[in-house]
Amino acid sequence: MALPRLLSLAALPFAALACAGQSASPASTGACPGAASSPDATADAAGAATDGDAGAPFNVLLFSRTAGFRHESIPTAIAQLKDLQATGGYVAEATEDPTQFSPENLARFEVVVFLLTTGDVLDDHQQAAFEAWIGAGGGYVGVHSAADTEYDWPFYGTLMGAYFLSHPAIQQASVDIEVADHPATVGLPSVWMRSDEWYDFRTNPRPNVTVLATVDESTYTGGTMGADHPITWSHPTGGGGRAFYTAMGHTDESYCDPLFRQMLIGALRWVAGR
């Protein structure tokens, strides 16, 4: 899988990353409040995303099947990741159908996103197809409860980096950016104050991944990991591809936050090798 030059998100119009009218809670339809399609902004963003990039838009599979807790933010997450297709230079398909994890279908995609998945979502044959696809260089992005998924599948645990353990109530906390020049984190503030559901993990993933951001437990209550609490990370896969995970993204509001949207676009493009 060829790896074209990386695009700096600084080149993207910041307005294209934001939903309009963010003061209210998003509607259950998946739309950010007051958001409307803006053809001019979309066209400008598409031009920025493809400027100097000879490759066609890459294909992304958004997989949001749940076999446990189901997040109310799933419709918003899907809708907003589709809204960002032109900005990010990708084409997204959304599914909760595990039969889409076949060798033939997975071959159509550069990136698979486990988007707020929970529980055992793939059977043995589907797992084998996904393992082979990752082994051939496919890229993985996990969002939030992707860490609360497939506990009995060791391959997935390695790909994820760490499994979910627990969380306190949703509250504001400080996120510290450790790697400021990664495409997913470039341009993000450090310290980044935001509200989310802050996951604790069964193990600290740091020995096996590149930690991109941590959450400061001194700025909220209920954290259990101590001074080193990774919240976003990346790593190469054994097949020559790339994997990215962020524990943020529980709330509808996250997907209307221009900084969080910027991070997701950067992650998708980096995992796709763009």
Residue, then its C-alpha position, 0 to 999 in steps of 0.5 A: m500500500a503506497l504511502p503518499r505525502l502527509l497532508s497538514l490539516a493546517a491547510l484545511p479551512f477550519a470552518a469546514l471542520a465545525c458544525a454551525g450553531q454548537s451551543a445546543s445539544p445535537a438532534s437525535t437525527g445525527a445532525c449538529p444543531g443548525a448545521a446545513s450543507s455548504p457547497d462552497a465550503t465543501a468544495d473548498a475543503a475538497g480542494a484543500a484535501t486533494d491539492g498535491d495528492a495524486g491519489a483518489p479519495f480513499n474508502v472507509l468502512l464505518f462499523s458501529r455494531t453493538a452487542g452490549f451497551r449502545h451509545e446514543s451518539i452513534p447516529t451523530a458520529i456516522a452523520q458527521l464522519k460522512d459530512l467530513q468526507a470531502t474535507g478528509g478526502y475519503v468516501a465512507e460507507a456505514t454498516e452494522d452488518p458483520t457479513q461485510f467482513s468478508p475478504e471480497n468486501l474488505a478489499r474495497f477499503e483502505v480503513v475500517v473504523f470500529l465506531l462505538t462498537t461494543g461486545d462480540v461483533l464478529d464471528d470466527h470467519q469474519q474475524a479471520a477475514f479482518e485479520a487477513w485484511i490487516g495482515a495485508g496492510g489494511g488500516y484500523v481506527g478505533v473510537h471510544s468503546a471500540a475498546d469495549t469490544e471483542y475481549d476474547w479475541p487476542f488479535y483485536g486486543t493487540l490491534m486496539g492496544a488496551y481494553f476498557l475497564s471502567h469510567p466515571a461520570i462524564q465531566q470536563a478534564s484536561v487532555d495533554i498532547e504528547v506528540a504535537d506533530h502527528p497528523a492526528t494531533v497537529g494543531l490541537p491545543s495542549v492543554w485541551m480542556r473538554s468534556d467526555e467519558w474518560y475511560d480507564f483501561r485494564t492495562n497501560p498500552r504505552p509499552n506497545v504503542t505511541v501515546l499521542a495524548t493523555v488525560d490529567e487525572s488531577t483535573y477530574t474525579g474518578g480516574t484510576m490509572g494514575a499519573d500516566h493515563p493514555i487516552t489516544w495512541s497509534h502504532p504500526t500493524g504487523g501487516g505494514g499498515r497503521a492503527f489509531y485509537t482514541a477513547m474520546g467520543h462518547t458524546d454527541e457534542s464531540y462530533c460537532d467539536p471542530l478540534f475533535r473532528q480535526m483529530l478524526i480527519g487527521a487520524l483517518r488520513w494518517v491510517a490511510g497513508r495520505 
